[in-house]
């Protein structure tokens, strides 16, 4: 007879998180054929409770109200859930390991490199949450309790357990992402980021550039430790795409600046490639079939494009305080985005502004007025909604889930698409 499992629910910042659920519970949930009647009854009781807690329908769930999470389309009828709460314990341990992995004997470099990894400055943590949920979406068991603790092994140490290797992808992805932010802020001469002074503003351009280089170097060491050539190629391609996207943005010809296709290509390189390739890497390291690996890539691609389209909308509709960075930052930097391109169809005077990259006096304020006097923002939101829908649809095409937890995490991945679509910062 199976011993009675133990379940603990820990509350973090008003949301229900699942922490330390024993492996025995997973056995009770997933081995009905050889269980005595008592365990089968326990299975029914706790499978229902676990599912209801995740979906915000049980008293011990304190997820935000449903109107914050309801899908904008009609393919999800089972109610709200908070994807970030499900992954939170594992994300916390990954974040702590990331901070530890950036230690160096050069204090100024260490301080700069960890600038956006300090507690409270980590940002939305969308990418690592997405990757942890993707790993669980294909898993037959819950992560055991020791995998929710901080991995103390060196950056260059080869992780023996598949879940640890998947966690490394989450770390690597965050390092690459933050490195790209540091470099972008230098290029854009940014003053703020995530509600803080931008690193280039706080410590100077040279330190910011070198801190970004340091993060890419540490990411490369960690990537090499995985000893998987396909995964190394995928994440290396991301770095190539980041550079290519920035060069595309800086060197676009006048006619290219007016092209939605050119804009989407640049957006894939600068934002969506990292999400797509890291999702695929997690699936590969989990030993998934080729079809599932490609679907994971599609999910990341669509989510990444939608995320950037909404980012381009928020640059017009949100305040600097909400964004944690200046609003209208794109057109002030001479960067054309979808709301402007769609607005130009109604207001051709925007074409000259786009081609001179909003450099003339009054261009920024006039462009802002014309965008709001058009359907550019609405059309960009529709484009984001389309890609969120496509991302959600890829989840339904995955091979059959191997566990209750996998099914819950697939619903969480679907809910992330709605979080991206409805975010305000």
Beta strands, then each sheet from edge to edge (+ up, - down):
strand 1: 9-12
strand 2: 15-18
strand 3: 192-193
strand 4: 196-197
sheet 1: 1+ 2-
sheet 2: 3+ 4-
end
